[in-house]
Amino acid sequence: MAVMKIRFNSYTKFIKENINSLSLILLYGSNQSEIKIKSQEAVTLICGSSGMKEMRISKLTETELLKDPASFYDKLKLVSFFPGKQVLLVENGTDKIVKILTGALKDWSNNDPTIIITANILRVTSSLRKIAENHPTAICLPVYDEQFDSQKFQQRISSSTLKIVDPRISTFLKDPSNFSSLTAFQSLIEKLEIYKLNDQNPVTFEEIELLSSEMSNPTIYDMINYLAKGDIENTMLLL
């Protein structure tokens, strides 16, 4: 099974083709109602219509998982009385569960339940997102408020003042699946334009990460954020 960050229209087909080898499904983004639909769709595809009745579906919140990690591992290794695949659903996941999840995936086998994690918006730097994007038996699906295509991204990049030389950066920025929404993409471009206002050097991945993560340098991030919103008063307070 190839490493996958899949697209919206290939989600169902991919699950059907990899039911027996799928360890983890991560669904994240701003459209929580659609995430619930996609989560239930995966549960039905994996467990069938009798999954709930046959108790092959378990649920945990992130809070419950963190409070009692042992119960999470127990549910992963619990053999169902009924035949068929099982699912372990973790709701409202964040980076806090990464250590526990990493350990669980190391011991995961095809007979164990598929772990389905639902989450809100996850930044590009999210460790939870990175696990799902890079693990060989996991898939990751961003779910947006609106489904948008790369043409809108290309148009916005072309009309910007940014100098993009590295083709990898161009490919990254044109890929809608790297952003939680069209608004998030537009916000990043605006912040990059302000950040590079008097800098003619090409955009780097380090700069993209800086403006995508409040953790890098809160003062710089907040200043760019206020400028992008036109909030001069708060911008001046940071100078």
TIRO-780613 format. One line per 8 residues: for each residue x, y, z of C-alpha. Coordinates in pm, 1 decimal, decimal comma. Each point is the difference from the previous one (the first is absolute). Layout:
BEGIN
X:Y:Z ~ ... $
END
This chain:
BEGIN
0,0:0,0:0,0 ~ 147,3:333,8:-107,0 ~ 39,6:302,8:223,6 ~ -315,0:200,5:-49,2 ~ -147,4:340,0:60,2 ~ -305,4:-69,2:-209,8 ~ -238,6:228,6:-180,7 ~ -368,0:36,8:76,3 $
-124,6:-179,0:-311,6 ~ 223,9:-306,8:48,4 ~ -80,5:-55,2:370,3 ~ -268,8:-269,9:-33,2 ~ 178,6:-194,0:-273,7 ~ 327,0:-4,3:193,9 ~ -159,1:-134,4:318,3 ~ -179,4:-276,1:-192,8 $
326,6:-107,2:-161,4 ~ 201,7:1,3:325,7 ~ -248,1:-108,7:270,3 ~ 218,9:-282,3:132,8 ~ 321,9:203,4:22,5 ~ -123,3:340,3:116,4 ~ 128,2:84,5:349,2 ~ -95,5:367,0:25,5 $
-238,0:250,0:-159,9 ~ 42,5:365,3:100,1 ~ -281,0:241,2:-92,2 ~ 70,1:364,1:81,1 ~ -109,2:348,7:-99,9 ~ -254,7:273,3:56,0 ~ -305,2:-183,1:-138,0 ~ -93,1:-209,2:301,6 $
-339,3:-108,2:-134,9 ~ 163,1:-145,4:-311,6 ~ 269,6:-163,2:214,5 ~ -272,2:-182,5:194,4 ~ -152,2:-119,9:-326,3 ~ 336,6:-123,0:-129,4 ~ 74,9:-166,0:333,0 ~ -329,7:-188,8:-6,7 $
57,9:-92,0:-362,4 ~ 334,6:-157,5:91,7 ~ -156,2:-187,1:293,6 ~ -268,7:-145,6:-227,8 ~ 248,8:-96,4:-270,1 ~ 226,8:-176,1:249,8 ~ -254,8:-157,1:236,1 ~ -311,2:-26,1:-212,9 $
-352,9:84,8:111,2 ~ 12,5:-244,2:294,7 ~ 315,5:142,1:157,1 ~ -172,2:192,6:278,4 ~ -242,5:-281,2:82,3 ~ 287,2:-249,0:18,0 ~ 204,4:236,0:221,5 ~ 286,7:24,4:-248,6 $
10,6:379,3:30,4 ~ 162,3:169,5:302,3 ~ 13,2:374,2:73,7 ~ 229,3:214,3:213,4 ~ 47,9:372,8:37,0 ~ 353,6:135,8:15,4 ~ -57,1:84,0:367,3 ~ -92,2:-361,3:78,8 $
298,4:-130,0:-194,4 ~ 246,4:226,7:180,6 ~ -152,2:-80,5:338,2 ~ 25,5:-375,6:-53,9 ~ 237,4:-98,0:-284,6 ~ -15,4:-363,7:110,2 ~ -367,3:-20,2:-97,0 ~ 93,1:120,1:-348,5 $
256,6:-278,1:-40,9 ~ -245,0:-252,7:146,0 ~ -266,6:94,5:-253,4 ~ 253,3:-36,5:-281,1 ~ 84,7:-356,2:99,9 ~ -348,6:-109,1:106,0 ~ -124,0:-291,0:-212,3 ~ -365,7:40,2:-93,3 $
-246,5:-283,5:59,5 ~ -134,1:69,1:-348,9 ~ 204,5:-45,2:-319,1 ~ 91,3:298,3:-213,5 ~ 209,4:315,3:14,8 ~ -14,0:237,3:296,5 ~ 32,7:377,1:34,8 ~ 131,5:213,2:287,5 $
-122,5:357,8:-34,5 ~ 186,0:282,3:180,3 ~ -181,9:333,6:-4,2 ~ 151,5:349,5:24,8 ~ 358,4:-117,3:-39,3 ~ 298,0:236,4:33,9 ~ 379,0:-28,3:12,9 ~ -31,2:-101,2:366,8 $
-73,0:-362,3:-97,2 ~ 294,6:-42,0:-237,2 ~ 224,3:-188,5:242,4 ~ -274,9:-249,0:87,4 ~ -101,3:-35,0:-363,8 ~ 359,2:-60,6:-111,9 ~ 33,1:-287,1:245,2 ~ -331,3:-149,2:-110,5 $
93,7:10,3:-368,6 ~ 329,7:-178,9:66,0 ~ -191,9:-299,6:134,8 ~ -291,2:19,2:-242,7 ~ -87,6:-306,7:-210,6 ~ -261,4:-67,8:-266,7 ~ -221,2:-169,0:259,9 ~ -19,0:315,6:214,2 $
-270,3:268,1:-33,3 ~ 54,0:283,7:-244,7 ~ 54,0:320,0:200,4 ~ -210,0:292,3:-124,5 ~ 94,7:339,7:144,7 ~ -208,8:312,1:-55,1 ~ 158,0:339,2:63,9 ~ -45,7:370,4:-54,8 $
239,0:205,6:-213,8 ~ 357,5:-134,2:18,5 ~ 292,0:215,5:-108,1 ~ 259,2:-118,6:-250,2 ~ 237,0:-49,4:294,5 ~ -245,2:-219,1:197,8 ~ 166,7:-320,7:122,6 ~ -334,7:-183,4:-14,8 $
-41,4:99,1:-361,5 ~ 357,6:-104,0:-81,3 ~ -58,7:-349,8:139,3 ~ -304,0:-53,6:-221,5 ~ 169,7:148,3:-305,6 ~ 316,1:-206,3:33,3 ~ -98,1:-333,7:153,1 ~ -9,6:-277,6:-263,8 $
-337,6:-139,7:111,9 ~ -177,4:328,4:79,2 ~ -199,0:252,7:-200,2 ~ -71,4:366,3:63,6 ~ -295,1:200,5:-135,4 ~ -34,6:377,4:44,7 ~ -367,4:104,1:-2,2 ~ -70,0:361,4:-88,4 $
-290,6:241,0:35,8 ~ -11,7:-2,4:-377,6 ~ 158,5:-224,9:-256,7 ~ 230,0:210,5:-216,7 ~ 233,8:-71,1:-285,2 ~ 362,4:83,4:-71,0 ~ -94,2:256,6:-267,9 ~ -106,5:250,0:269,1 $
330,9:-57,6:175,8 ~ 196,3:49,2:-322,4 ~ -183,3:325,2:-74,1 ~ 68,9:138,4:347,1 ~ 368,9:-95,2:-12,5 ~ 40,8:150,5:-348,0 ~ -156,8:326,9:110,8 ~ 214,6:25,0:313,9 $
328,2:188,2:37,5 ~ 182,2:-309,6:120,3 ~ 313,6:-132,1:-168,8 ~ -21,8:-379,5:-13,5 ~ 298,6:-180,3:-150,1 ~ -3,9:-341,0:168,7 ~ -245,6:-221,7:-194,1 ~ -71,8:-195,0:320,2 $
-137,8:315,9:161,9 ~ -211,0:74,1:-305,0 ~ -140,2:-355,2:8,6 ~ -66,9:26,9:373,3 ~ -187,3:330,7:-27,3 ~ -210,9:-117,9:-294,6 ~ -118,8:-311,9:182,5 ~ -335,2:66,7:178,4 $
50,3:-300,5:226,6 ~ 277,1:188,5:182,6 ~ -249,9:253,5:135,1 ~ -306,3:-26,0:221,8 ~ -196,4:242,5:-217,7 ~ 33,2:247,4:-284,9 ~ 0,2:275,0:262,8 ~ 299,3:-160,3:175,6 $
192,2:-5,8:-329,1 ~ -84,3:362,5:-81,2 ~ 100,5:104,7:351,2 ~ 340,7:-168,1:-37,2 ~ 64,1:172,5:-335,5 ~ -92,3:338,6:149,9 ~ 234,7:-53,9:294,7 ~ 282,1:-108,9:-231,0 $
-49,3:311,1:-214,7 ~ 29,9:224,8:305,9 ~ 293,3:-196,4:140,8 ~ 186,6:21,7:-334,4 ~ -98,2:361,2:-68,7 ~ 360,4:129,6:-16,0 ~ 161,1:-336,6:-61,7 ~ 58,4:-98,6:-363,3 $
131,9:-347,1:88,0 ~ -209,7:-302,2:-94,2 ~ -250,6:-144,0:250,1 ~ 137,4:-287,9:209,9 ~ -168,6:-286,8:181,3 ~ 140,6:141,7:324,9 ~ -195,5:321,4:-57,1 ~ -317,5:-192,8:-81,0 $
38,1:-199,8:320,7 ~ 70,4:316,3:198,7 ~ -322,5:163,4:-113,1 ~ -198,7:-321,3:35,8 ~ 101,6:-57,3:360,6 ~ -49,4:230,6:294,1 ~ 265,4:-199,5:186,4 ~ 292,4:116,5:-214,6 $
8,9:362,0:114,7 ~ -322,0:134,5:155,1 ~ 100,8:363,9:-37,6 ~ 77,5:-25,2:-372,4 ~ -302,7:-219,2:-63,5 ~ -235,7:234,9:185,2 ~ 141,4:305,5:-177,5 ~ -47,7:-153,4:-344,7 $
-344,2:-121,2:102,0 ~ -108,7:346,9:115,5 ~ 138,6:162,3:-314,1 ~ -183,2:-248,0:-222,1 ~ -322,8:93,0:181,0 ~ 73,7:372,4:-26,1 ~ 22,1:32,6:377,9 ~ 257,9:280,3:22,9 $
-62,2:71,1:368,3 ~ 98,6:-348,2:120,8 ~ 286,8:-8,7:-249,7 ~ 150,5:314,9:152,2 ~ -28,1:-147,7:351,1 ~ 241,4:-276,9:-103,9 ~ 266,9:238,0:-132,1 $
END
